[in-house]
Amino acid sequence: MRKIPALAATCGLLSLPLAHGDVGQLLQINGCTACHQSAARIVGPSWQEVAQRYGDGSKSAEQLAASIRSGGSGKWGAVPMPPQTQLSDADASSVAEWILTTAHP
Ligand code: HEC
């Protein structure tokens, strides 16, 4: 059910300088955890919901990283997400990759 074919293809393109635990730190340092949690929807969708929606390959890690940095609205509810430009491209990629591969329920 949660196959990630597109991700397998893009994996090689992404550098993953951070181990899993460091992504947790990134999420905290960059304020993501104020609006996102692992399993429960608070202001924004839970990481698990995001993983479930895009884990089928409908959005690649690169697309998700771009979406994190530019923010967005209307995909999950009425509340918009402000752009997260404080996150570097590399960090955004690490976070996106982590969400798609690791955040499954
Ligand atoms: C002020 C609250 C807030 C902060 C801070 C925030 N988000 Fe969000 N985020 C949201 C909301 C609200 C949505 C849903 C937007 C929508 O409906 O399109 C969202 C959506 C997302 C999505 C889904 C994007 C998509 O394309 O569907 C991801 C991934 C995400 N956020 C990651 C992050 C990360 C990583 C950070 C930290 C760098 C972060 N968010 C910081 C509120 C926030």
Backbone and ligand atoms as CSV (ligand in chain L), in Angstrom:
chain,resi,resn,atom,element,x,y,z
A,1,MET,N,N,0.828,-1.189,0.000
A,1,MET,CA,C,0.000,0.000,0.000
A,1,MET,C,C,0.870,1.249,0.000
A,2,ARG,N,N,1.918,1.212,0.771
A,2,ARG,CA,C,2.773,2.405,0.768
A,2,ARG,C,C,4.080,2.111,0.049
A,3,LYS,N,N,3.989,1.965,-1.219
A,3,LYS,CA,C,5.213,1.764,-1.980
A,3,LYS,C,C,5.764,3.126,-2.367
A,4,ILE,N,N,7.050,3.210,-2.472
A,4,ILE,CA,C,7.630,4.507,-2.785
A,4,ILE,C,C,8.598,4.393,-3.962
A,5,PRO,N,N,8.042,4.093,-5.130
A,5,PRO,CA,C,8.907,3.890,-6.298
A,5,PRO,C,C,9.652,5.159,-6.690
A,6,ALA,N,N,8.945,6.296,-6.720
A,6,ALA,CA,C,9.589,7.531,-7.172
A,6,ALA,C,C,10.720,7.896,-6.222
A,7,LEU,N,N,10.498,7.597,-4.960
A,7,LEU,CA,C,11.500,7.945,-3.968
A,7,LEU,C,C,12.771,7.144,-4.184
A,8,ALA,N,N,12.583,5.883,-4.484
A,8,ALA,CA,C,13.752,5.042,-4.725
A,8,ALA,C,C,14.582,5.641,-5.844
A,9,ALA,N,N,13.883,6.211,-6.831
A,9,ALA,CA,C,14.587,6.789,-7.963
A,9,ALA,C,C,15.303,8.079,-7.588
A,10,THR,N,N,14.726,8.845,-6.684
A,10,THR,CA,C,15.318,10.141,-6.370
A,10,THR,C,C,16.333,10.053,-5.242
A,11,CYS,N,N,16.305,8.945,-4.527
A,11,CYS,CA,C,17.194,8.802,-3.377
A,11,CYS,C,C,18.645,9.130,-3.705
A,12,GLY,N,N,19.088,8.605,-4.823
A,12,GLY,CA,C,20.480,8.767,-5.179
A,12,GLY,C,C,20.861,10.221,-5.388
A,13,LEU,N,N,19.878,11.035,-5.720
A,13,LEU,CA,C,20.181,12.435,-6.015
A,13,LEU,C,C,20.311,13.275,-4.757
A,14,LEU,N,N,19.717,12.777,-3.699
A,14,LEU,CA,C,19.704,13.573,-2.479
A,14,LEU,C,C,20.891,13.220,-1.607
A,15,SER,N,N,21.552,14.227,-1.141
A,15,SER,CA,C,22.601,13.937,-0.170
A,15,SER,C,C,21.947,13.876,1.198
A,16,LEU,N,N,22.361,12.939,1.971
A,16,LEU,CA,C,21.770,12.788,3.303
A,16,LEU,C,C,22.847,12.918,4.372
A,17,PRO,N,N,23.250,14.131,4.624
A,17,PRO,CA,C,24.338,14.339,5.575
A,17,PRO,C,C,23.908,14.077,7.015
A,18,LEU,N,N,22.601,13.990,7.233
A,18,LEU,CA,C,22.129,13.908,8.610
A,18,LEU,C,C,21.582,12.536,8.945
A,19,ALA,N,N,21.886,12.082,10.107
A,19,ALA,CA,C,21.286,10.859,10.594
A,19,ALA,C,C,19.882,11.185,11.090
A,20,HIS,N,N,19.137,10.163,11.344
A,20,HIS,CA,C,17.738,10.287,11.726
A,20,HIS,C,C,17.526,11.216,12.921
A,21,GLY,N,N,18.306,11.030,13.949
A,21,GLY,CA,C,18.145,11.839,15.152
A,21,GLY,C,C,18.347,13.315,14.880
A,22,ASP,N,N,19.206,13.606,13.929
A,22,ASP,CA,C,19.476,15.000,13.607
A,22,ASP,C,C,18.298,15.671,12.925
A,23,VAL,N,N,17.498,14.886,12.228
A,23,VAL,CA,C,16.311,15.466,11.613
A,23,VAL,C,C,15.361,15.935,12.712
A,24,GLY,N,N,15.254,15.144,13.759
A,24,GLY,CA,C,14.443,15.556,14.895
A,24,GLY,C,C,14.900,16.908,15.442
A,25,GLN,N,N,16.200,17.086,15.488
A,25,GLN,CA,C,16.746,18.361,15.955
A,25,GLN,C,C,16.424,19.492,14.982
A,26,LEU,N,N,16.564,19.195,13.698
A,26,LEU,CA,C,16.252,20.197,12.676
A,26,LEU,C,C,14.818,20.686,12.819
A,27,LEU,N,N,13.931,19.739,13.065
A,27,LEU,CA,C,12.517,20.079,13.170
A,27,LEU,C,C,12.267,20.982,14.367
A,28,GLN,N,N,13.032,20.755,15.419
A,28,GLN,CA,C,12.876,21.588,16.613
A,28,GLN,C,C,13.504,22.953,16.429
A,29,ILE,N,N,14.760,22.941,15.978
A,29,ILE,CA,C,15.495,24.196,15.819
A,29,ILE,C,C,14.759,25.144,14.880
A,30,ASN,N,N,14.157,24.588,13.845
A,30,ASN,CA,C,13.503,25.420,12.841
A,30,ASN,C,C,12.030,25.703,13.140
A,31,GLY,N,N,11.593,25.285,14.304
A,31,GLY,CA,C,10.257,25.669,14.729
A,31,GLY,C,C,9.128,24.843,14.142
A,32,CYS,N,N,9.466,23.796,13.411
A,32,CYS,CA,C,8.422,22.980,12.777
A,32,CYS,C,C,7.526,22.322,13.822
A,33,THR,N,N,8.130,21.952,14.944
A,33,THR,CA,C,7.385,21.188,15.949
A,33,THR,C,C,6.313,22.034,16.638
A,34,ALA,N,N,6.373,23.361,16.445
A,34,ALA,CA,C,5.307,24.201,16.995
A,34,ALA,C,C,3.991,23.910,16.292
A,35,CYS,N,N,4.071,23.492,15.044
A,35,CYS,CA,C,2.861,23.261,14.252
A,35,CYS,C,C,2.683,21.815,13.805
A,36,HIS,N,N,3.726,21.010,13.936
A,36,HIS,CA,C,3.647,19.626,13.462
A,36,HIS,C,C,4.097,18.659,14.544
A,37,GLN,N,N,3.378,17.562,14.653
A,37,GLN,CA,C,3.793,16.456,15.512
A,37,GLN,C,C,3.816,15.181,14.693
A,38,SER,N,N,4.364,14.167,15.312
A,38,SER,CA,C,4.505,12.885,14.656
A,38,SER,C,C,3.169,12.281,14.243
A,39,ALA,N,N,2.295,12.138,15.214
A,39,ALA,CA,C,1.089,11.357,14.972
A,39,ALA,C,C,-0.199,12.165,15.053
A,40,ALA,N,N,-0.147,13.341,15.686
A,40,ALA,CA,C,-1.379,14.092,15.886
A,40,ALA,C,C,-1.369,15.384,15.090
A,41,ARG,N,N,-2.480,15.719,14.499
A,41,ARG,CA,C,-2.599,16.978,13.787
A,41,ARG,C,C,-2.756,18.104,14.802
A,42,ILE,N,N,-1.883,19.079,14.739
A,42,ILE,CA,C,-2.080,20.250,15.600
A,42,ILE,C,C,-2.416,21.428,14.683
A,43,VAL,N,N,-1.472,22.317,14.409
A,43,VAL,CA,C,-1.774,23.378,13.442
A,43,VAL,C,C,-1.681,22.809,12.026
A,44,GLY,N,N,-0.612,22.086,11.790
A,44,GLY,CA,C,-0.415,21.457,10.482
A,44,GLY,C,C,-0.615,19.956,10.580
A,45,PRO,N,N,-0.573,19.277,9.434
A,45,PRO,CA,C,-0.751,17.821,9.420
A,45,PRO,C,C,0.385,17.112,10.163
A,46,SER,N,N,0.102,15.929,10.692
A,46,SER,CA,C,1.161,15.143,11.345
A,46,SER,C,C,2.106,14.614,10.268
A,47,TRP,N,N,3.321,14.322,10.672
A,47,TRP,CA,C,4.292,13.750,9.727
A,47,TRP,C,C,3.729,12.460,9.142
A,48,GLN,N,N,3.018,11.717,9.973
A,48,GLN,CA,C,2.442,10.452,9.498
A,48,GLN,C,C,1.416,10.681,8.392
A,49,GLU,N,N,0.593,11.713,8.558
A,49,GLU,CA,C,-0.400,12.008,7.518
A,49,GLU,C,C,0.287,12.372,6.208
A,50,VAL,N,N,1.355,13.181,6.332
A,50,VAL,CA,C,2.077,13.594,5.129
A,50,VAL,C,C,2.692,12.365,4.459
A,51,ALA,N,N,3.279,11.496,5.282
A,51,ALA,CA,C,3.891,10.276,4.741
A,51,ALA,C,C,2.843,9.407,4.065
A,52,GLN,N,N,1.672,9.338,4.678
A,52,GLN,CA,C,0.617,8.504,4.096
A,52,GLN,C,C,0.130,9.066,2.770
A,53,ARG,N,N,0.015,10.383,2.697
A,53,ARG,CA,C,-0.516,10.978,1.478
A,53,ARG,C,C,0.469,10.849,0.314
A,54,TYR,N,N,1.741,11.076,0.598
A,54,TYR,CA,C,2.707,11.128,-0.501
A,54,TYR,C,C,3.598,9.899,-0.588
A,55,GLY,N,N,3.437,8.979,0.368
A,55,GLY,CA,C,4.291,7.793,0.384
A,55,GLY,C,C,4.092,6.898,-0.833
A,56,ASP,N,N,3.029,7.156,-1.596
A,56,ASP,CA,C,2.791,6.365,-2.804
A,56,ASP,C,C,3.579,6.900,-3.984
A,57,GLY,N,N,4.397,7.920,-3.722
A,57,GLY,CA,C,5.210,8.466,-4.795
A,57,GLY,C,C,4.549,9.632,-5.511
A,58,SER,N,N,3.360,10.042,-5.039
A,58,SER,CA,C,2.660,11.140,-5.711
A,58,SER,C,C,3.411,12.456,-5.558
A,59,LYS,N,N,4.269,12.541,-4.553
A,59,LYS,CA,C,5.137,13.708,-4.429
A,59,LYS,C,C,6.521,13.200,-4.072
A,60,SER,N,N,7.534,13.629,-4.817
A,60,SER,CA,C,8.898,13.186,-4.530
A,60,SER,C,C,9.461,13.980,-3.365
A,61,ALA,N,N,10.560,13.495,-2.817
A,61,ALA,CA,C,11.201,14.203,-1.709
A,61,ALA,C,C,11.603,15.608,-2.149
A,62,GLU,N,N,12.027,15.726,-3.391
A,62,GLU,CA,C,12.424,17.058,-3.876
A,62,GLU,C,C,11.231,18.005,-3.934
A,63,GLN,N,N,10.112,17.479,-4.392
A,63,GLN,CA,C,8.901,18.316,-4.457
A,63,GLN,C,C,8.443,18.701,-3.060
A,64,LEU,N,N,8.545,17.740,-2.141
A,64,LEU,CA,C,8.105,18.019,-0.781
A,64,LEU,C,C,9.041,19.041,-0.126
A,65,ALA,N,N,10.330,18.922,-0.393
A,65,ALA,CA,C,11.296,19.880,0.152
A,65,ALA,C,C,10.977,21.286,-0.358
A,66,ALA,N,N,10.660,21.393,-1.639
A,66,ALA,CA,C,10.325,22.694,-2.221
A,66,ALA,C,C,9.060,23.240,-1.574
A,67,SER,N,N,8.124,22.335,-1.316
A,67,SER,CA,C,6.865,22.736,-0.721
A,67,SER,C,C,7.069,23.219,0.723
A,68,ILE,N,N,7.999,22.615,1.431
A,68,ILE,CA,C,8.292,23.046,2.799
A,68,ILE,C,C,8.875,24.460,2.767
A,69,ARG,N,N,9.823,24.669,1.860
A,69,ARG,CA,C,10.491,25.972,1.836
A,69,ARG,C,C,9.576,27.097,1.362
A,70,SER,N,N,8.650,26.773,0.480
A,70,SER,CA,C,7.786,27.852,-0.022
A,70,SER,C,C,6.493,27.988,0.775
A,71,GLY,N,N,6.240,27.044,1.703
A,71,GLY,CA,C,4.989,27.104,2.444
A,71,GLY,C,C,3.834,26.711,1.540
A,72,GLY,N,N,2.620,26.880,2.024
A,72,GLY,CA,C,1.510,26.496,1.166
A,72,GLY,C,C,0.193,26.672,1.876
A,73,SER,N,N,-0.878,26.449,1.125
A,73,SER,CA,C,-2.202,26.533,1.714
A,73,SER,C,C,-3.169,25.703,0.912
A,74,GLY,N,N,-4.228,25.311,1.594
A,74,GLY,CA,C,-5.314,24.639,0.904
A,74,GLY,C,C,-5.127,23.156,0.674
A,75,LYS,N,N,-3.945,22.623,1.019
A,75,LYS,CA,C,-3.743,21.200,0.780
A,75,LYS,C,C,-4.250,20.356,1.935
A,76,TRP,N,N,-4.234,20.921,3.132
A,76,TRP,CA,C,-4.596,20.143,4.317
A,76,TRP,C,C,-5.747,20.758,5.111
A,77,GLY,N,N,-5.988,22.013,4.923
A,77,GLY,CA,C,-7.042,22.650,5.700
A,77,GLY,C,C,-7.013,24.141,5.457
A,78,ALA,N,N,-7.672,24.863,6.343
A,78,ALA,CA,C,-7.827,26.302,6.129
A,78,ALA,C,C,-6.574,27.085,6.500
A,79,VAL,N,N,-5.748,26.525,7.391
A,79,VAL,CA,C,-4.594,27.278,7.880
A,79,VAL,C,C,-3.430,27.167,6.903
A,80,PRO,N,N,-2.848,28.300,6.501
A,80,PRO,CA,C,-1.691,28.230,5.597
A,80,PRO,C,C,-0.392,27.989,6.358
A,81,MET,N,N,0.600,27.435,5.691
A,81,MET,CA,C,1.929,27.303,6.287
A,81,MET,C,C,2.822,28.405,5.731
A,82,PRO,N,N,3.419,29.196,6.623
A,82,PRO,CA,C,4.307,30.254,6.127
A,82,PRO,C,C,5.557,29.663,5.486
A,83,PRO,N,N,6.177,30.361,4.545
A,83,PRO,CA,C,7.414,29.873,3.928
A,83,PRO,C,C,8.486,29.617,4.977
A,84,GLN,N,N,9.257,28.547,4.803
A,84,GLN,CA,C,10.280,28.166,5.788
A,84,GLN,C,C,11.656,28.352,5.152
A,85,THR,N,N,11.945,29.605,4.810
A,85,THR,CA,C,13.176,29.861,4.068
A,85,THR,C,C,14.421,29.786,4.944
A,86,GLN,N,N,14.212,29.715,6.268
A,86,GLN,CA,C,15.377,29.556,7.152
A,86,GLN,C,C,16.008,28.171,7.000
A,87,LEU,N,N,15.237,27.273,6.411
A,87,LEU,CA,C,15.725,25.912,6.197
A,87,LEU,C,C,16.525,25.882,4.887
A,88,SER,N,N,17.753,25.425,4.943
A,88,SER,CA,C,18.558,25.351,3.715
A,88,SER,C,C,17.973,24.282,2.793
A,89,ASP,N,N,18.336,24.332,1.541
A,89,ASP,CA,C,17.877,23.316,0.591
A,89,ASP,C,C,18.242,21.917,1.069
A,90,ALA,N,N,19.479,21.785,1.554
A,90,ALA,CA,C,19.951,20.465,1.988
A,90,ALA,C,C,19.147,19.969,3.180
A,91,ASP,N,N,18.894,20.869,4.130
A,91,ASP,CA,C,18.120,20.469,5.300
A,91,ASP,C,C,16.673,20.152,4.915
A,92,ALA,N,N,16.121,20.942,4.010
A,92,ALA,CA,C,14.750,20.685,3.560
A,92,ALA,C,C,14.676,19.305,2.897
A,93,SER,N,N,15.702,18.957,2.124
A,93,SER,CA,C,15.729,17.642,1.488
A,93,SER,C,C,15.806,16.539,2.529
A,94,SER,N,N,16.645,16.737,3.541
A,94,SER,CA,C,16.768,15.723,4.593
A,94,SER,C,C,15.447,15.512,5.305
A,95,VAL,N,N,14.786,16.619,5.618
A,95,VAL,CA,C,13.512,16.534,6.322
A,95,VAL,C,C,12.470,15.838,5.444
A,96,ALA,N,N,12.405,16.236,4.172
A,96,ALA,CA,C,11.417,15.650,3.259
A,96,ALA,C,C,11.648,14.151,3.108
A,97,GLU,N,N,12.906,13.795,2.939
A,97,GLU,CA,C,13.273,12.383,2.804
A,97,GLU,C,C,12.877,11.603,4.059
A,98,TRP,N,N,13.150,12.208,5.195
A,98,TRP,CA,C,12.821,11.559,6.459
A,98,TRP,C,C,11.315,11.361,6.589
A,99,ILE,N,N,10.549,12.389,6.241
A,99,ILE,CA,C,9.093,12.277,6.349
A,99,ILE,C,C,8.600,11.133,5.465
A,100,LEU,N,N,9.070,11.095,4.235
A,100,LEU,CA,C,8.559,10.102,3.283
A,100,LEU,C,C,9.018,8.679,3.618
A,101,THR,N,N,10.183,8.542,4.190
A,101,THR,CA,C,10.703,7.192,4.397
A,101,THR,C,C,10.538,6.689,5.824
A,102,THR,N,N,10.469,7.583,6.772
A,102,THR,CA,C,10.571,7.165,8.173
A,102,THR,C,C,9.332,7.458,8.995
A,103,ALA,N,N,8.554,8.433,8.581
A,103,ALA,CA,C,7.479,8.903,9.448
A,103,ALA,C,C,6.207,8.067,9.367
A,104,HIS,N,N,6.287,6.929,8.675
A,104,HIS,CA,C,5.077,6.097,8.561
A,104,HIS,C,C,4.567,5.668,9.915
A,105,PRO,N,N,3.271,5.525,10.045
A,105,PRO,CA,C,2.678,5.021,11.274
A,105,PRO,C,C,3.183,3.609,11.557
L,1,HEC,C1,C,2.970,28.254,11.778
L,1,HEC,C2,C,2.760,26.820,11.712
L,1,HEC,C3,C,3.711,25.976,10.866
L,1,HEC,C4,C,5.086,25.926,10.941
L,1,HEC,C5,C,6.027,26.716,11.840
L,1,HEC,C6,C,5.485,24.893,10.001
L,1,HEC,N1,N,4.388,24.367,9.368
L,1,HEC,FE1,FE,4.380,22.886,7.978
L,1,HEC,N2,N,2.404,23.168,7.673
L,1,HEC,C7,C,1.592,24.002,8.420
L,1,HEC,C8,C,0.246,23.968,7.880
L,1,HEC,C9,C,-0.959,24.741,8.420
L,1,HEC,C10,C,0.295,23.084,6.779
L,1,HEC,C11,C,-0.853,22.726,5.834
L,1,HEC,C12,C,-0.843,23.733,4.679
L,1,HEC,C13,C,-1.862,23.393,3.625
L,1,HEC,O1,O,-3.007,23.071,3.946
L,1,HEC,O2,O,-1.504,23.429,2.437
L,1,HEC,C14,C,1.666,22.585,6.689
L,1,HEC,C15,C,2.117,21.667,5.737
L,1,HEC,C16,C,3.346,21.051,5.784
L,1,HEC,C17,C,3.767,19.953,4.946
L,1,HEC,C18,C,2.937,19.317,3.839
L,1,HEC,C19,C,3.254,20.086,2.560
L,1,HEC,C20,C,2.525,19.550,1.354
L,1,HEC,O3,O,3.045,19.782,0.246
L,1,HEC,O4,O,1.468,18.925,1.475
L,1,HEC,C21,C,5.034,19.638,5.313
L,1,HEC,C22,C,5.904,18.541,4.729
L,1,HEC,C23,C,5.424,20.557,6.356
L,1,HEC,N3,N,4.369,21.402,6.615
L,1,HEC,C24,C,6.656,20.567,6.953
L,1,HEC,C25,C,7.104,21.582,7.790
L,1,HEC,C26,C,8.486,21.731,8.228
L,1,HEC,C27,C,9.605,20.792,7.874
L,1,HEC,C28,C,8.517,22.861,8.997
L,1,HEC,C29,C,9.730,23.504,9.681
L,1,HEC,C30,C,10.812,23.911,8.792
L,1,HEC,C31,C,7.169,23.391,9.066
L,1,HEC,N4,N,6.337,22.601,8.313
L,1,HEC,C32,C,6.790,24.505,9.787
L,1,HEC,C33,C,1.986,24.768,9.501
L,1,HEC,C34,C,3.288,25.013,9.867
